[in-house]
């Protein structure tokens, strides 16, 4: 019998026979709540943590987002989107090497995700690896990313990438 059904049966058993059940019956509701709270709560899914991490990221709580993304990864180490999201939060905290490591793992799990190459390219740019950035943009472009193609044309046509264009790279990478 499911937890809900058990709680409902226990609550209903407290009602006097022959009387209509009033939804707000305090005894029944209190008993049901107590029974449900004493049962072990089911483990949250990796997607629950991922969604909560995204909400924290959007509210600029990057450390909190990283905690939730990490929990999602612990539950499901094959969840490439959690590595990508955690890398994005690390980017925001200027932990570019940590971001690159997460993007590497995301790419290992899903090498066809073209957006990860742009994100890793940005982290590489910020950490001074201009050649690595251009390699990532080429790969993202070859997978069909128009943003990667734009960035590639703008920043990687010559052998040197202009440092003053960093804000444009960041703006397009976040798009």
Helices and strands as residue ranges (DSSP letters): H 3-13, H 26-38, H 46-58, H 62-75, H 80-92, H 96-109, H 114-126, H 130-142, H 146-155, G 163-165, H 166-173
